[in-house]
C-alpha cells in the first residue's frame, strides 16, 4: 500500500444496492489495509469550508493575550483554546508545534450529558466564529454517521449499530494552527507520530504536504487529499472494538522544508467519539482462532480518560 484509496460517499447513499455494496467493500478493505481513505461526496459545501477557514484564521491571528482568555483551566483542553506547545504525543516529552481550538457536542434532549460535557466557549471578538463552527460540526457528524453505517455492514452488524452510540457523542471539532517555524526545532515536529483516540477522524485541510501515514512495512506515505475530499481514518476505539480488524494507523505531521518555514499550516480534524457509556468490548464477530481477543473490556469514557492523562492534558 503506497497511496491512500479514494471513495465517494454518494455511492453509499445512492439508491443503487450495487454502488452501496461497492462502497462498503472498498472502505472496509482500505481500513483493514491502511486505516485511511480520502472521501468525496461528503456534506460540507465549498462556501461553508471557505467561511470556516476565514474565521479560524481570524481567531488564530488575534493577540496571544486575547486567545489565552479562552483557555479554560481544569477541563483537559476539551473546549476552547489550547495554547502553543501544550499537547504532546503519547510517550513524547516535546510539545507539538501547534495551537488549537475545540468545539464540542451541542447536546439535544439529554440533561445528564449536558451536565457531563463542558460548555462550548463563545468568542466575543468574532461574531460568526461559533455559528460557522457549529454548522461545520453538524455536517461532519452527519458524514461520520454514514461512514460508520458502511463499516457496520462491513463488520456484519446491523447498519445503524453505531447510531445510538454517536448521537450526542463526545465528539470534538479541532481547528489547528501550525505557526511559521522561526528557528530549527530541536526534537519537536508539528504533530509527532500518534494514533487517534476516537472511533474515526475526519480531516479537512490535508491538501498539502505534511501529513504522513505509516503502512504495515513501517514506511511513511504522504497522505494528500484532493480539495473536495476529506481524509478519514480509524481511531484506537474502533480498532480496539474490532480486535484490530480495522486498523488505527500511526500518522504524523512533519515540519516543512526550510524554505517553507515562514508559512502557517491549518488543518481541521473532527474526532468522532461515542457517548462515554459505549462498551468497547471486542466484537464477537472479530474473534477467531487466528485472532484471539486482544483487549480487556473498557468503556469509551474510561479509555478517553486514560489517554488524556497519557497526553498530558489532564493530571492523575
NUVOMI-345683 format. One line per 10 residues: for each residue x, y, z of N, C-alpha, C. Coordinates in nm, 2 decimals, decimal comma. Example, Ala and Ser with C-alpha at 12.3 -4.5 7.8 and 13.67 -1.06 7.14 Angstrom:
// NUVOMI-345683
1,32 -0,57 0,78 1,23 -0,45 0,78 1,32 -0,33 0,78 ~ 1,28 -0,22 0,71 1,37 -0,11 0,71 1,29 0,00 0,79 $
// end
This chain:
// NUVOMI-345683
0,09 -0,12 0,00 0,00 0,00 0,00 0,09 0,12 0,00 ~ 0,09 0,20 -0,11 0,18 0,31 -0,12 0,10 0,44 -0,15 ~ -0,03 0,44 -0,15 -0,11 0,56 -0,16 -0,24 0,54 -0,08 ~ -0,32 0,64 -0,06 -0,44 0,64 0,02 -0,56 0,62 -0,08 ~ -0,64 0,51 -0,06 -0,75 0,49 -0,15 -0,86 0,60 -0,14 ~ -0,93 0,63 -0,25 -1,03 0,73 -0,26 -1,17 0,66 -0,28 ~ -1,27 0,71 -0,20 -1,41 0,66 -0,21 -1,50 0,77 -0,22 ~ -1,63 0,75 -0,26 -1,72 0,85 -0,28 -1,85 0,82 -0,20 ~ -1,88 0,90 -0,10 -2,00 0,87 -0,01 -2,13 0,87 -0,09 ~ -2,14 0,94 -0,20 -2,26 0,94 -0,28 -2,30 0,80 -0,33 $
-2,20 0,71 -0,35 -2,22 0,57 -0,38 -2,30 0,50 -0,27 ~ -2,26 0,53 -0,15 -2,33 0,46 -0,03 -2,47 0,51 -0,01 ~ -2,49 0,64 -0,03 -2,63 0,70 0,00 -2,72 0,70 -0,13 ~ -2,66 0,64 -0,24 -2,75 0,63 -0,36 -2,85 0,52 -0,33 ~ -2,95 0,51 -0,41 -3,05 0,40 -0,40 -3,01 0,28 -0,48 ~ -2,89 0,27 -0,52 -2,84 0,16 -0,60 -2,76 0,06 -0,51 ~ -2,82 -0,06 -0,49 -2,76 -0,16 -0,40 -2,62 -0,20 -0,44 ~ -2,59 -0,20 -0,57 -2,46 -0,24 -0,62 -2,36 -0,14 -0,58 ~ -2,39 -0,01 -0,61 -2,29 0,10 -0,57 -2,27 0,10 -0,42 ~ -2,38 0,08 -0,35 -2,37 0,09 -0,20 -2,28 -0,02 -0,15 $
-2,29 -0,14 -0,20 -2,21 -0,25 -0,16 -2,06 -0,23 -0,20 ~ -2,04 -0,17 -0,32 -1,90 -0,15 -0,37 -1,83 -0,05 -0,27 ~ -1,91 0,05 -0,22 -1,85 0,14 -0,12 -1,82 0,07 0,01 ~ -1,91 -0,01 0,05 -1,88 -0,09 0,18 -1,76 -0,17 0,16 ~ -1,75 -0,24 0,05 -1,63 -0,33 0,03 -1,50 -0,25 0,02 ~ -1,51 -0,13 -0,05 -1,39 -0,05 -0,07 -1,34 0,01 0,06 ~ -1,43 0,07 0,13 -1,39 0,14 0,26 -1,34 0,03 0,36 ~ -1,41 -0,08 0,36 -1,37 -0,19 0,45 -1,23 -0,24 0,42 ~ -1,20 -0,27 0,30 -1,07 -0,31 0,26 -0,96 -0,21 0,29 ~ -0,99 -0,08 0,26 -0,90 0,03 0,29 -0,87 0,03 0,44 $
-0,97 0,02 0,52 -0,95 0,03 0,67 -0,88 -0,10 0,73 ~ -0,89 -0,21 0,66 -0,82 -0,33 0,70 -0,67 -0,32 0,66 ~ -0,65 -0,25 0,54 -0,51 -0,25 0,48 -0,43 -0,14 0,54 ~ -0,48 -0,01 0,54 -0,40 0,10 0,58 -0,47 0,19 0,68 ~ -0,60 0,18 0,70 -0,67 0,26 0,81 -0,70 0,40 0,77 ~ -0,68 0,44 0,64 -0,71 0,57 0,59 -0,79 0,56 0,46 ~ -0,88 0,65 0,43 -0,94 0,68 0,30 -0,95 0,83 0,28 ~ -0,95 0,87 0,15 -0,99 1,00 0,11 -1,14 0,99 0,06 ~ -1,22 1,08 0,11 -1,37 1,06 0,09 -1,42 1,19 0,01 ~ -1,48 1,16 -0,10 -1,56 1,26 -0,17 -1,71 1,25 -0,13 $
-1,79 1,34 -0,18 -1,93 1,33 -0,16 -1,98 1,35 -0,02 ~ -1,91 1,42 0,06 -1,95 1,45 0,20 -2,05 1,56 0,20 ~ -2,08 1,61 0,33 -2,19 1,71 0,34 -2,14 1,85 0,36 ~ -2,02 1,87 0,34 -1,96 2,01 0,35 -1,97 2,08 0,22 ~ -2,03 2,20 0,21 -2,02 2,27 0,08 -1,90 2,36 0,08 ~ -1,86 2,41 -0,04 -1,75 2,49 -0,06 -1,76 2,62 0,02 ~ -1,88 2,68 0,02 -1,89 2,81 0,09 -1,87 2,79 0,24 ~ -1,92 2,69 0,30 -1,90 2,66 0,44 -1,76 2,64 0,48 ~ -1,69 2,56 0,39 -1,54 2,54 0,41 -1,47 2,67 0,41 ~ -1,50 2,75 0,31 -1,43 2,88 0,29 -1,45 2,97 0,41 $
-1,58 2,98 0,45 -1,61 3,06 0,57 -1,55 3,02 0,70 ~ -1,54 2,88 0,71 -1,47 2,83 0,83 -1,33 2,87 0,84 ~ -1,26 2,85 0,73 -1,11 2,88 0,72 -1,09 3,03 0,75 ~ -1,18 3,11 0,70 -1,17 3,26 0,72 -1,18 3,29 0,87 ~ -1,28 3,23 0,94 -1,30 3,25 1,08 -1,18 3,19 1,16 ~ -1,14 3,08 1,13 -1,03 3,01 1,20 -0,90 3,10 1,19 ~ -0,87 3,15 1,07 -0,75 3,23 1,05 -0,77 3,36 1,13 ~ -0,88 3,41 1,14 -0,91 3,54 1,21 -0,88 3,51 1,36 ~ -0,93 3,39 1,41 -0,91 3,37 1,55 -0,77 3,35 1,59 ~ -0,69 3,27 1,51 -0,55 3,25 1,54 -0,46 3,37 1,52 $
-0,52 3,47 1,45 -0,45 3,60 1,43 -0,47 3,70 1,54 ~ -0,56 3,66 1,63 -0,58 3,75 1,75 -0,46 3,76 1,84 ~ -0,44 3,86 1,91 -0,33 3,87 2,00 -0,33 3,76 2,10 ~ -0,21 3,71 2,14 -0,20 3,59 2,23 -0,28 3,62 2,36 ~ -0,27 3,74 2,41 -0,34 3,76 2,54 -0,49 3,75 2,53 ~ -0,55 3,78 2,41 -0,69 3,76 2,39 -0,72 3,61 2,38 ~ -0,64 3,54 2,30 -0,67 3,39 2,28 -0,66 3,32 2,42 ~ -0,56 3,36 2,50 -0,55 3,29 2,63 -0,66 3,32 2,72 ~ -0,74 3,42 2,70 -0,87 3,43 2,78 -0,96 3,32 2,76 ~ -0,95 3,25 2,65 -1,04 3,14 2,61 -0,98 3,00 2,64 $
-0,87 3,00 2,72 -0,81 2,88 2,76 -0,87 2,85 2,90 ~ -0,95 2,74 2,91 -1,03 2,72 3,03 -0,96 2,61 3,12 ~ -0,92 2,65 3,24 -0,85 2,55 3,32 -0,94 2,44 3,37 ~ -0,88 2,33 3,40 -0,95 2,22 3,47 -1,04 2,13 3,38 ~ -1,04 2,15 3,25 -1,12 2,06 3,16 -1,04 1,98 3,06 ~ -0,91 1,97 3,08 -0,83 1,89 3,00 -0,83 1,94 2,85 ~ -0,85 2,07 2,83 -0,85 2,12 2,69 -0,96 2,08 2,61 ~ -1,07 2,03 2,67 -1,18 1,98 2,59 -1,27 2,08 2,52 ~ -1,26 2,21 2,56 -1,33 2,31 2,49 -1,24 2,44 2,49 ~ -1,27 2,52 2,39 -1,20 2,65 2,38 -1,05 2,63 2,33 $
-0,97 2,72 2,38 -0,83 2,74 2,32 -0,73 2,65 2,40 ~ -0,64 2,59 2,32 -0,52 2,52 2,38 -0,40 2,59 2,32 ~ -0,31 2,65 2,40 -0,20 2,73 2,35 -0,09 2,64 2,30 ~ 0,00 2,71 2,23 0,11 2,65 2,15 0,20 2,56 2,24 ~ 0,23 2,44 2,20 0,32 2,35 2,26 0,26 2,28 2,38 ~ 0,13 2,29 2,41 0,07 2,23 2,53 0,06 2,08 2,52 ~ 0,02 2,04 2,40 -0,01 1,89 2,38 0,12 1,82 2,32 ~ 0,14 1,70 2,37 0,25 1,62 2,32 0,19 1,48 2,29 ~ 0,25 1,41 2,19 0,21 1,28 2,16 0,24 1,18 2,27 ~ 0,17 1,07 2,28 0,19 0,97 2,38 0,34 0,93 2,38 $
0,40 0,93 2,49 0,54 0,89 2,50 0,65 1,00 2,46 ~ 0,60 1,12 2,42 0,69 1,22 2,38 0,69 1,33 2,49 ~ 0,81 1,38 2,52 0,83 1,50 2,61 0,80 1,63 2,54 ~ 0,85 1,64 2,42 0,84 1,77 2,35 0,69 1,80 2,31 ~ 0,65 1,92 2,33 0,52 1,97 2,29 0,52 1,99 2,14 ~ 0,40 1,95 2,08 0,38 1,97 1,93 0,38 2,12 1,90 ~ 0,43 2,15 1,78 0,44 2,29 1,73 0,31 2,34 1,68 ~ 0,21 2,35 1,77 0,07 2,38 1,72 -0,01 2,45 1,84 ~ -0,11 2,52 1,80 -0,21 2,57 1,89 -0,34 2,53 1,83 ~ -0,45 2,52 1,91 -0,57 2,47 1,85 -0,69 2,52 1,94 $
-0,81 2,50 1,88 -0,94 2,53 1,94 -1,03 2,40 1,94 ~ -1,12 2,39 2,04 -1,21 2,28 2,04 -1,35 2,33 2,05 ~ -1,43 2,28 1,95 -1,58 2,29 1,96 -1,62 2,15 2,00 ~ -1,72 2,14 2,09 -1,77 2,01 2,14 -1,92 1,99 2,10 ~ -1,97 1,89 2,15 -2,11 1,85 2,12 -2,21 1,95 2,16 ~ -2,32 1,96 2,07 -2,43 2,05 2,10 -2,54 1,96 2,14 ~ -2,55 1,93 2,27 -2,64 1,82 2,32 -2,79 1,85 2,30 ~ -2,86 1,75 2,25 -3,00 1,76 2,23 -3,08 1,66 2,33 ~ -3,17 1,72 2,40 -3,27 1,64 2,48 -3,20 1,55 2,58 ~ -3,09 1,59 2,64 -3,03 1,50 2,74 -2,96 1,58 2,85 $
-3,03 1,62 2,95 -2,98 1,70 3,06 -2,85 1,63 3,13 ~ -2,85 1,50 3,14 -2,74 1,43 3,20 -2,61 1,46 3,12 ~ -2,62 1,44 2,99 -2,50 1,47 2,91 -2,46 1,61 2,90 ~ -2,56 1,70 2,91 -2,53 1,85 2,91 -2,45 1,88 3,03 ~ -2,48 1,81 3,15 -2,41 1,83 3,27 -2,27 1,77 3,26 ~ -2,26 1,66 3,19 -2,13 1,58 3,18 -2,03 1,66 3,09 ~ -2,07 1,71 2,98 -1,98 1,77 2,88 -1,96 1,92 2,92 ~ -1,83 1,97 2,91 -1,81 2,11 2,93 -1,89 2,19 2,82 ~ -1,92 2,32 2,86 -1,99 2,40 2,76 -1,90 2,45 2,66 ~ -1,95 2,48 2,54 -1,87 2,54 2,43 -1,84 2,68 2,47 $
-1,73 2,73 2,42 -1,68 2,87 2,46 -1,71 2,96 2,35 ~ -1,77 3,08 2,38 -1,80 3,18 2,28 -1,70 3,28 2,26 ~ -1,65 3,30 2,14 -1,55 3,41 2,11 -1,62 3,54 2,08 ~ -1,62 3,63 2,17 -1,70 3,75 2,15 -1,64 3,85 2,05 ~ -1,51 3,83 2,02 -1,45 3,92 1,92 -1,49 3,89 1,77 ~ -1,54 3,76 1,75 -1,57 3,72 1,62 -1,71 3,66 1,61 ~ -1,81 3,75 1,57 -1,95 3,71 1,58 -1,99 3,59 1,50 ~ -1,92 3,56 1,39 -1,95 3,44 1,31 -1,88 3,31 1,35 ~ -1,77 3,32 1,43 -1,69 3,21 1,45 -1,76 3,09 1,51 ~ -1,84 3,11 1,61 -1,91 3,00 1,68 -2,02 2,94 1,59 $
-2,10 3,03 1,52 -2,21 2,98 1,44 -2,15 2,89 1,32 ~ -2,05 2,93 1,26 -1,99 2,86 1,15 -1,92 2,73 1,20 ~ -1,86 2,74 1,32 -1,81 2,62 1,38 -1,92 2,51 1,41 ~ -2,03 2,56 1,46 -2,14 2,46 1,49 -2,19 2,40 1,36 ~ -2,21 2,48 1,26 -2,26 2,42 1,13 -2,17 2,32 1,07 ~ -2,04 2,35 1,08 -1,94 2,25 1,03 -1,94 2,13 1,11 ~ -1,95 2,14 1,24 -1,95 2,03 1,33 -2,07 1,93 1,29 ~ -2,19 1,99 1,27 -2,31 1,91 1,24 -2,29 1,84 1,10 ~ -2,23 1,90 1,00 -2,21 1,84 0,87 -2,11 1,73 0,88 ~ -2,01 1,75 0,96 -1,90 1,64 0,97 -1,96 1,52 1,05 $
-2,04 1,55 1,15 -2,10 1,45 1,23 -2,20 1,36 1,14 ~ -2,27 1,43 1,06 -2,36 1,36 0,96 -2,28 1,27 0,87 ~ -2,17 1,32 0,81 -2,08 1,25 0,73 -2,03 1,12 0,80 ~ -1,98 1,14 0,92 -1,93 1,03 1,00 -2,03 0,92 1,03 ~ -2,16 0,96 1,05 -2,26 0,87 1,07 -2,28 0,77 0,96 ~ -2,27 0,82 0,83 -2,28 0,73 0,72 -2,16 0,64 0,70 ~ -2,04 0,70 0,73 -1,92 0,62 0,72 -1,93 0,50 0,82 ~ -1,97 0,53 0,94 -1,99 0,42 1,04 -2,10 0,32 1,00 ~ -2,20 0,37 0,93 -2,30 0,27 0,89 -2,24 0,18 0,78 ~ -2,16 0,23 0,70 -2,09 0,14 0,60 -2,00 0,04 0,67 $
-1,93 0,09 0,77 -1,84 0,00 0,84 -1,92 -0,11 0,92 ~ -2,03 -0,07 0,97 -2,12 -0,17 1,04 -2,16 -0,28 0,95 ~ -2,19 -0,25 0,83 -2,23 -0,35 0,73 -2,11 -0,44 0,70 ~ -1,99 -0,37 0,68 -1,87 -0,45 0,66 -1,84 -0,55 0,77 ~ -1,87 -0,51 0,89 -1,85 -0,60 1,01 -1,96 -0,70 1,03 ~ -2,06 -0,70 0,94 -2,18 -0,79 0,95 -2,26 -0,76 1,07 ~ -2,27 -0,63 1,11 -2,36 -0,57 1,21 -2,48 -0,51 1,14 ~ -2,58 -0,48 1,22 -2,70 -0,41 1,17 -2,65 -0,27 1,13 ~ -2,70 -0,22 1,02 -2,65 -0,09 0,96 -2,64 0,02 1,06 ~ -2,74 0,04 1,14 -2,74 0,15 1,23 -2,68 0,12 1,37 $
-2,60 0,02 1,38 -2,54 -0,03 1,51 -2,48 0,09 1,58 ~ -2,40 0,18 1,51 -2,33 0,28 1,58 -2,42 0,40 1,61 ~ -2,53 0,42 1,55 -2,61 0,54 1,56 -2,64 0,58 1,70 ~ -2,68 0,48 1,79 -2,72 0,52 1,92 -2,60 0,56 2,01 ~ -2,48 0,51 1,97 -2,36 0,55 2,04 -2,31 0,69 2,01 ~ -2,33 0,73 1,88 -2,27 0,86 1,84 -2,37 0,97 1,85 ~ -2,50 0,94 1,87 -2,60 1,05 1,90 -2,56 1,12 2,03 ~ -2,54 1,25 2,03 -2,50 1,32 2,14 -2,36 1,27 2,19 ~ -2,28 1,21 2,10 -2,15 1,16 2,14 -2,05 1,27 2,18 ~ -1,94 1,23 2,24 -1,85 1,33 2,29 -1,75 1,38 2,19 $
-1,80 1,41 2,07 -1,71 1,44 1,95 -1,65 1,58 1,96 ~ -1,54 1,60 1,89 -1,47 1,73 1,90 -1,43 1,77 1,76 ~ -1,45 1,90 1,73 -1,40 1,96 1,61 -1,28 2,05 1,65 ~ -1,17 2,03 1,59 -1,04 2,09 1,63 -0,97 2,17 1,52 ~ -1,00 2,29 1,50 -0,92 2,37 1,41 -0,78 2,39 1,47 ~ -0,68 2,36 1,39 -0,54 2,36 1,44 -0,46 2,46 1,35 ~ -0,38 2,54 1,42 -0,28 2,63 1,35 -0,14 2,59 1,39 ~ -0,06 2,55 1,28 0,08 2,53 1,30 0,15 2,65 1,25 ~ 0,20 2,74 1,35 0,26 2,87 1,31 0,39 2,85 1,23 ~ 0,43 2,96 1,17 0,56 2,96 1,10 0,67 2,92 1,20 $
0,77 2,84 1,15 0,88 2,80 1,23 0,99 2,90 1,22 ~ 1,03 2,95 1,34 1,13 3,07 1,34 1,27 3,02 1,36 ~ 1,29 2,90 1,42 1,42 2,85 1,44 1,42 2,70 1,44 ~ 1,53 2,64 1,41 1,54 2,49 1,39 1,49 2,42 1,52 ~ 1,38 2,35 1,51 1,33 2,27 1,63 1,42 2,17 1,67 ~ 1,45 2,15 1,80 1,54 2,05 1,85 1,49 1,91 1,83 ~ 1,37 1,88 1,88 1,32 1,75 1,87 1,17 1,75 1,82 ~ 1,11 1,87 1,83 0,96 1,88 1,81 0,93 1,88 1,66 ~ 0,81 1,82 1,63 0,75 1,84 1,49 0,61 1,90 1,51 ~ 0,55 1,93 1,40 0,42 1,99 1,41 0,32 1,90 1,48 $
0,32 1,77 1,45 0,25 1,67 1,53 0,32 1,54 1,53 ~ 0,37 1,50 1,64 0,45 1,37 1,65 0,37 1,25 1,62 ~ 0,44 1,14 1,58 0,37 1,02 1,54 0,27 0,97 1,65 ~ 0,15 0,94 1,61 0,05 0,91 1,71 -0,07 0,83 1,64 ~ -0,15 0,76 1,72 -0,28 0,71 1,67 -0,39 0,80 1,74 ~ -0,50 0,81 1,67 -0,61 0,89 1,73 -0,68 0,80 1,84 ~ -0,75 0,87 1,93 -0,81 0,80 2,04 -0,95 0,75 2,00 ~ -1,02 0,81 1,91 -1,16 0,80 1,89 -1,21 0,69 1,80 ~ -1,33 0,69 1,75 -1,38 0,59 1,66 -1,33 0,62 1,52 ~ -1,36 0,73 1,46 -1,30 0,77 1,33 -1,27 0,92 1,34 $
-1,17 0,96 1,26 -1,14 1,11 1,24 -1,16 1,15 1,10 ~ -1,23 1,27 1,08 -1,25 1,33 0,95 -1,16 1,45 0,95 ~ -1,07 1,46 0,85 -0,97 1,57 0,85 -1,00 1,66 0,73 ~ -1,02 1,79 0,75 -1,02 1,89 0,65 -0,87 1,95 0,65 ~ -0,83 1,99 0,53 -0,70 2,06 0,52 -0,58 1,96 0,50 ~ -0,60 1,85 0,43 -0,49 1,76 0,41 -0,45 1,77 0,26 ~ -0,47 1,89 0,20 -0,43 1,91 0,06 -0,28 1,92 0,03 ~ -0,21 1,97 0,13 -0,07 2,00 0,11 0,02 1,89 0,18 ~ 0,15 1,89 0,15 0,24 1,80 0,21 0,25 1,83 0,36 ~ 0,27 1,73 0,44 0,29 1,74 0,58 0,24 1,62 0,65 $
0,11 1,58 0,62 0,05 1,46 0,69 0,11 1,34 0,63 ~ 0,16 1,25 0,71 0,22 1,12 0,66 0,15 1,00 0,74 ~ 0,13 0,89 0,68 0,07 0,77 0,73 0,17 0,66 0,72 ~ 0,18 0,58 0,83 0,28 0,46 0,83 0,21 0,34 0,78 ~ 0,26 0,27 0,68 0,20 0,15 0,63 0,25 0,03 0,71 ~ 0,21 -0,09 0,68 0,24 -0,21 0,75 0,39 -0,24 0,75 ~ 0,46 -0,19 0,65 0,61 -0,21 0,64 0,69 -0,11 0,72 ~ 0,62 -0,02 0,78 0,68 0,09 0,86 0,73 0,20 0,77 ~ 0,68 0,21 0,64 0,72 0,32 0,55 0,62 0,43 0,57 ~ 0,67 0,55 0,56 0,59 0,67 0,57 0,54 0,71 0,43 $
0,40 0,72 0,42 0,34 0,76 0,30 0,28 0,90 0,31 ~ 0,30 0,99 0,21 0,23 1,12 0,21 0,08 1,10 0,19 ~ 0,00 1,16 0,28 -0,14 1,15 0,27 -0,20 1,28 0,22 ~ -0,23 1,29 0,10 -0,27 1,41 0,04 -0,41 1,39 -0,02 ~ -0,51 1,47 0,02 -0,64 1,47 -0,03 -0,66 1,57 -0,14 ~ -0,76 1,54 -0,23 -0,80 1,65 -0,33 -0,88 1,75 -0,26 ~ -0,89 1,87 -0,32 -0,96 1,98 -0,25 -1,10 1,95 -0,20 ~ -1,17 1,86 -0,28 -1,31 1,82 -0,24 -1,32 1,70 -0,15 ~ -1,20 1,65 -0,10 -1,20 1,53 -0,02 -1,17 1,55 0,12 ~ -1,22 1,47 0,21 -1,18 1,46 0,35 -1,09 1,34 0,37 $
-0,99 1,35 0,45 -0,91 1,23 0,48 -0,98 1,17 0,61 ~ -1,01 1,04 0,61 -1,08 0,98 0,72 -1,01 0,86 0,76 ~ -0,98 0,85 0,89 -0,90 0,74 0,94 -0,97 0,67 1,07 ~ -0,93 0,55 1,09 -0,98 0,47 1,20 -0,90 0,52 1,33 ~ -0,97 0,53 1,44 -0,91 0,56 1,57 -0,90 0,44 1,66 ~ -0,83 0,46 1,77 -0,80 0,35 1,86 -0,92 0,28 1,91 ~ -1,03 0,36 1,94 -1,15 0,30 2,00 -1,21 0,20 1,90 ~ -1,22 0,23 1,77 -1,28 0,14 1,67 -1,19 0,02 1,65 ~ -1,06 0,05 1,64 -0,96 -0,06 1,63 -0,97 -0,16 1,74 ~ -0,98 -0,11 1,86 -1,00 -0,20 1,98 -1,13 -0,27 1,97 $
-1,24 -0,21 1,94 -1,37 -0,27 1,93 -1,38 -0,38 1,83 ~ -1,29 -0,37 1,72 -1,29 -0,47 1,61 -1,17 -0,56 1,62 ~ -1,10 -0,56 1,74 -0,99 -0,65 1,76 -0,88 -0,63 1,66 ~ -0,86 -0,50 1,62 -0,76 -0,47 1,52 -0,79 -0,51 1,38 ~ -0,91 -0,56 1,36 -0,95 -0,59 1,22 -0,95 -0,46 1,13 ~ -1,00 -0,35 1,19 -0,99 -0,22 1,13 -0,87 -0,15 1,19 ~ -0,78 -0,10 1,11 -0,65 -0,05 1,16 -0,65 0,10 1,20 ~ -0,61 0,12 1,33 -0,58 0,26 1,37 -0,43 0,28 1,34 ~ -0,41 0,36 1,23 -0,28 0,38 1,18 -0,20 0,49 1,24 ~ -0,07 0,47 1,27 0,01 0,58 1,32 0,03 0,68 1,21 $
0,02 0,81 1,24 0,04 0,92 1,15 0,11 1,04 1,22 ~ 0,16 1,13 1,14 0,23 1,24 1,19 0,22 1,36 1,09 ~ 0,25 1,48 1,15 0,26 1,60 1,06 0,40 1,65 1,07 ~ 0,48 1,63 0,96 0,62 1,67 0,97 0,64 1,82 0,94 ~ 0,76 1,87 0,98 0,79 2,01 0,96 0,82 2,02 0,81 ~ 0,78 2,14 0,75 0,81 2,16 0,61 0,95 2,18 0,58 ~ 0,99 2,18 0,45 1,13 2,21 0,41 1,16 2,36 0,46 ~ 1,29 2,38 0,48 1,33 2,51 0,54 1,27 2,63 0,46 ~ 1,26 2,62 0,33 1,22 2,73 0,25 1,07 2,77 0,28 ~ 1,00 2,67 0,34 0,86 2,70 0,38 0,83 2,72 0,53 $
0,94 2,74 0,60 0,93 2,76 0,75 0,84 2,88 0,78 ~ 0,85 2,98 0,69 0,78 3,10 0,72 0,63 3,10 0,70 ~ 0,57 2,98 0,66 0,43 2,97 0,63 0,36 2,90 0,75 ~ 0,23 2,94 0,77 0,14 2,87 0,86 0,08 2,75 0,79 ~ 0,04 2,65 0,87 -0,04 2,54 0,81 -0,16 2,53 0,90 ~ -0,28 2,51 0,83 -0,40 2,49 0,91 -0,46 2,35 0,87 ~ -0,51 2,28 0,97 -0,59 2,16 0,94 -0,70 2,16 1,05 ~ -0,81 2,09 1,01 -0,93 2,09 1,09 -0,98 1,94 1,10 ~ -0,94 1,87 1,20 -0,99 1,73 1,22 -1,12 1,74 1,31 ~ -1,21 1,64 1,27 -1,33 1,62 1,35 -1,31 1,48 1,41 $
-1,30 1,47 1,55 -1,28 1,34 1,62 -1,42 1,29 1,66 ~ -1,46 1,18 1,59 -1,59 1,12 1,62 -1,58 1,03 1,74 ~ -1,64 1,08 1,85 -1,64 1,00 1,98 -1,78 0,95 2,01 ~ -1,79 0,83 2,07 -1,93 0,79 2,11 -1,96 0,85 2,25 ~ -2,08 0,82 2,30 -2,11 0,85 2,44 -2,02 0,77 2,53 ~ -2,00 0,82 2,65 -1,90 0,76 2,74 -1,93 0,62 2,78 ~ -2,07 0,59 2,78 -2,11 0,46 2,83 -2,09 0,35 2,72 ~ -2,05 0,38 2,60 -2,04 0,28 2,50 -1,93 0,18 2,54 ~ -1,97 0,05 2,54 -1,87 -0,05 2,57 -1,78 -0,08 2,44 ~ -1,65 -0,07 2,46 -1,56 -0,10 2,35 -1,51 -0,25 2,36 $
-1,59 -0,33 2,43 -1,55 -0,47 2,43 -1,54 -0,53 2,29 ~ -1,44 -0,62 2,27 -1,42 -0,67 2,14 -1,54 -0,74 2,08 ~ -1,58 -0,71 1,96 -1,70 -0,77 1,90 -1,67 -0,92 1,87 ~ -1,77 -1,00 1,91 -1,76 -1,15 1,89 -1,72 -1,19 1,75 ~ -1,78 -1,12 1,65 -1,75 -1,15 1,51 -1,61 -1,12 1,47 ~ -1,53 -1,05 1,55 -1,39 -1,02 1,52 -1,29 -1,11 1,59 ~ -1,34 -1,21 1,66 -1,26 -1,31 1,73 -1,26 -1,44 1,66 ~ -1,14 -1,50 1,64 -1,14 -1,64 1,58 -1,01 -1,70 1,63 ~ -0,98 -1,82 1,58 -0,86 -1,90 1,62 -0,73 -1,82 1,59 ~ -0,73 -1,75 1,48 -0,61 -1,68 1,44 -0,60 -1,54 1,50 $
-0,72 -1,49 1,55 -0,73 -1,36 1,61 -0,80 -1,36 1,75 ~ -0,73 -1,41 1,85 -0,79 -1,42 1,98 -0,82 -1,28 2,04 ~ -0,91 -1,27 2,13 -0,94 -1,14 2,19 -0,81 -1,07 2,24 ~ -0,78 -0,95 2,19 -0,66 -0,88 2,22 -0,67 -0,78 2,33 ~ -0,79 -0,74 2,37 -0,81 -0,63 2,46 -0,91 -0,66 2,58 ~ -0,88 -0,60 2,69 -0,97 -0,61 2,80 -1,09 -0,52 2,78 ~ -1,20 -0,56 2,85 -1,33 -0,48 2,83 -1,30 -0,34 2,90 ~ -1,36 -0,24 2,83 -1,35 -0,10 2,88 -1,46 -0,01 2,82 ~ -1,50 0,09 2,88 -1,59 0,19 2,82 -1,52 0,30 2,75 ~ -1,59 0,36 2,66 -1,53 0,47 2,58 -1,48 0,58 2,68 $
-1,56 0,61 2,78 -1,52 0,72 2,87 -1,40 0,69 2,95 ~ -1,39 0,56 3,00 -1,27 0,52 3,07 -1,14 0,52 2,98 ~ -1,16 0,48 2,86 -1,05 0,48 2,76 -1,00 0,62 2,73 ~ -1,10 0,71 2,71 -1,06 0,85 2,68 -0,99 0,91 2,80 ~ -1,03 0,89 2,92 -0,97 0,94 3,04 -0,82 0,90 3,05 ~ -0,80 0,77 3,02 -0,66 0,71 3,03 -0,57 0,78 2,93 ~ -0,63 0,81 2,81 -0,54 0,86 2,70 -0,52 1,01 2,73 ~ -0,61 1,08 2,78 -0,59 1,23 2,81 -0,48 1,24 2,92 ~ -0,47 1,15 3,01 -0,36 1,15 3,11 -0,23 1,13 3,04 ~ -0,23 1,03 2,95 -0,10 1,00 2,88 -0,06 1,12 2,79 $
-0,15 1,19 2,74 -0,12 1,31 2,65 -0,08 1,43 2,73 ~ -0,09 1,43 2,86 -0,06 1,54 2,95 -0,16 1,65 2,96 ~ -0,28 1,62 2,91 -0,39 1,72 2,91 -0,47 1,72 3,04 ~ -0,47 1,61 3,11 -0,53 1,61 3,24 -0,43 1,54 3,34 ~ -0,43 1,58 3,46 -0,34 1,52 3,56 -0,42 1,41 3,63 ~ -0,34 1,31 3,68 -0,40 1,20 3,76 -0,46 1,25 3,89 $
// end
